[in-house]
Amino acid sequence: MTAQLVVVEEPRAEDRKAVSVPLAEHNGRNGPPVDAQPLAILLRDENGAAVGGLWGRTAYDWLFVELLAIPEIMRGQNHGVAMMAKAEAIAKERGCVGAWLDTYAFQARGFYEKLGYSVFGTIEDHPVGSARYFLSKRF
């Protein structure tokens, strides 16, 4: 079988699927059951519009928090603490043993550490002059 490498400037959903499907098939044959489930907790304003929230998934017995965003005007009201607590409770109900996430030095490392998360990895100079941190917490 011949193949060629093609750099796709504007990848589409079907391009991602071309990569994810064979990976999922391999993992299904060789790894434990993944039981991946999305987890979304939205923060709505007084008009019911979604203005932030938490986006993640549970898979392989762990919660991964991909995104957490709270508008500047709503910060300091414990919305982040409440969303993380709710996400962790859902993860525990799903049988997860812990949670992990990443954050940049200019984001919320201290916030997550106050919630019991610990740094297990760092990429220095990502971006240059800063750092990216990987944190986890066992339940």
N, C-alpha and C positions, 0 to 999 in steps of 0.2 A: 504494500500500500504506500503510495506516495503522499506527501503532505507538504504544505507550504505555510510559513508563518506570515500572518497578516496583522498589522497594527490597525485597530479600528478606532478612528478618531471620535466617533459618536456611537458608542455601543448601545444596543437595544436590549430589551428584555429577552428576546430569543437568543442573543449572543451570550448573555449570562447563563441561560438555560443550557446552552451547548457545553458550558464548562461545569455547571452544577450537577447535571444529570449523571454523567459518568462518574463523578466523584461520589455522589450519593449511592450509586450502584455498587461501587467498590467498597464504600464504608458499610453498606448493608450486608455484603458478603463476608467482610473481614472484621468488622467491629461489633460492639454490643448494640442493642437496639437504641436508636437515638431519641425517639419520642419527642421530637422538637415541636414546641408550641409557642406561638407568639404571646407576648405580654405587653399590653398597652394600657396606660393609665393617663387619661387626659385631664388637663387643668382647664376649666371653662370660666369665662368671665361672667358678669352679671346678666349678659344678654344670651348666654348659652354658647358663645363662640369658643372653640378650642384655641387657647393662646399659649399652650405649653404642655408639658407632661413628661412621662417616662415611656421609653420605647425599648423593648428588649425581647428576650426569648429564653425559654428553658430548654435545655438539651443535655444529654449525657449527664444527668443528675446535678446540673448546675444552672443557676440563673446568670445570664449575661445581660448587663445593663448597657445597651448600645448608646442611648441618648437620654439626657435629662436636661430639660430647659424650663426655666421659670422667668417670665418677663421681669425686667428690672423693678417695675412698680409693685410687683407682688412678692418680692424677696423679703426675707426677714419675718415671714408670717408662718413659718414651719410647713409650708407646702412641700418642700423637698424632703423633709424628714417624714412627713405623712406618706408621700408617694413611695419612698424607699421602704418604709415599714410595711405598706400594703403589698408591694412587689415581693418582699421577702416572705411575707405570710403566704402569698399565693404559691411561691416557689416551694415552700415547705409542704404545702398541701399537695403539690405535684411530686413530692418525694425528693426534692433537691437537698443536697448536703451543704451547699454553700452558694456564694455569689461572687462574680468578678466583673471588673469594668476597667476602663482606662480613662485617664484625664490628663490634661496638659498642665504645666506649671502655672499658666495664666488662668486656669479654670478653678476646679473645686477640690483639690487634693485634701485640704484641711477639713472640709465638710465631710468627706467620706471617712476620714480617719476618726472624726468625732463619732461616727456611727459604728465604729469598730472594725473598719477595713484597714488592712496593712499592705504596704508596698511589697510586691514580690518581684518586681522588675522595673527597670528604668532604661529609657533610650535617651542618652544625653545628646544635645544639639539637634533635637527634633521638636520644633524648628531650631535652627542654629541660634545659640545663645540661650536656649530654653531647654525644656525636657518634657518627655511624655512618661507618665507613670502608670503602671499596671497594679491594681489593688484587688485583694480578695478578702472574703470573710467566710469562715465556716460557721454553720448554724449549730 
